Every structure is written in structure tokens, then in C-alpha cells.
Amino acid sequence: MHAYVGGHRVHTPEDFVELALGTPLELWLGSPDESDEERAARLDAARDILTENPDLPDRAVRAATRALEDAGVFNLIPLPSSGAARRFRSRTGVAA
């Protein structure tokens, strides 16, 4: 089974985010080898995009949440209470 976003086939999780947001991830995350000038230009472009699309952060959170839900990340089990954790702590000391 293949996943599609807006008619485009998704090959990687990064593809999903790019297609869901409509912008490349590098615009928001940068790259390790970018110069100070490239970083300034990238941030200017990001500010322009956010000005034109004020709902983009909300869409990003929804897309990330949907991806995490689909991956089963939210299928969590409750941890024992702190009192229960103390009862199961191992004792490594020597008896006197």
C-alpha cells in the first residue's frame, strides 16, 4: 500500500511532512554546512511564508500528530505510580 498527499506519492516520512506543509524541511531546519548568508536568506524566506500563511504552524502540528498517531507512537501504557516504583527498587547493600 502506498501513501499519497495531494496526489503525490510519499516515499519517506520527510516526503510526508514536505507535502503536507507545502515547503521543504530544509527551509525550517537548515543544513549543517550553510553559511551565515544562506541562513539569513532562509530565515527571511521562512518569515515571509509565515506572514502569508499564519495557519502553517497549526497545520504542521496537525500533520506531525497525524504521523505519530499513524506510527502508533500514542499507543502508550501507563507507568507505575512513584510509590510502586519505590517498592520494586532493588537493594544492593549488605545486611549488618
C-alpha positions in Angstrom: 0.0 0.0 0.0 1.3 3.4 -0.9 0.6 6.8 0.8 -0.3 9.9 -1.2 -0.6 13.5 -0.2 -2.3 15.8 -2.7 -1.8 13.3 -5.5 2.0 12.9 -4.8 3.4 9.6 -3.7 5.1 9.6 -0.3 8.3 7.7 -0.1 9.7 8.8 3.3 8.5 10.5 6.4 10.3 13.6 5.2 8.2 13.5 2.0 5.0 13.3 4.0 5.9 16.4 6.0 7.1 18.4 2.9 3.9 17.5 1.0 1.7 18.2 4.0 3.2 21.6 4.7 4.0 22.6 1.1 7.6 23.6 2.0 10.8 21.8 2.1 12.1 20.7 5.5 15.5 22.4 4.9 13.7 25.8 4.9 12.8 25.3 8.6 15.7 23.1 9.8 18.6 24.5 7.7 21.6 22.4 6.8 24.8 21.8 8.8 27.0 23.4 6.1 25.0 26.6 5.4 26.8 29.9 5.5 25.6 32.8 7.6 24.3 34.5 4.5 22.4 31.3 3.5 21.0 31.1 7.0 19.8 34.7 6.9 18.2 34.2 3.5 16.5 31.0 4.7 15.1 32.7 7.8 13.9 35.7 5.7 12.0 33.3 3.4 10.6 31.4 6.4 9.3 34.7 7.9 7.7 35.6 4.6 6.0 32.2 4.3 4.7 32.5 7.9 3.4 36.0 7.2 1.5 34.8 4.1 0.3 31.6 5.8 -0.4 32.3 9.5 -2.1 28.9 9.9 1.1 27.0 8.8 2.3 26.2 12.4 -1.1 24.7 13.2 -1.1 22.6 10.0 2.5 21.5 10.9 1.4 20.3 14.4 -1.7 18.5 12.9 0.5 16.8 10.3 3.1 15.7 12.9 0.4 14.5 15.3 -1.3 12.5 12.5 2.0 11.0 11.5 2.8 10.0 15.1 -0.7 8.5 15.5 -0.3 6.5 12.3 3.1 5.2 13.5 1.5 4.0 16.8 3.5 6.4 19.0 0.5 7.3 21.0 -0.3 3.7 21.9 1.2 4.1 25.4 0.9 2.1 28.5 0.7 3.8 31.9 3.8 3.8 34.1 3.5 2.6 37.7 3.0 5.3 40.3 6.0 6.6 42.0 5.1 4.7 45.2 5.0 1.4 43.3 8.4 2.2 41.7 9.9 2.7 45.1 8.7 -0.7 46.3 10.4 -2.5 43.4 13.7 -0.8 43.7 16.5 -3.4 44.2 18.6 -3.4 47.3 22.3 -3.8 46.7 23.6 -3.1 50.2 24.9 -5.8 52.6 22.9 -6.7 55.7 24.6 -5.8 59.0 
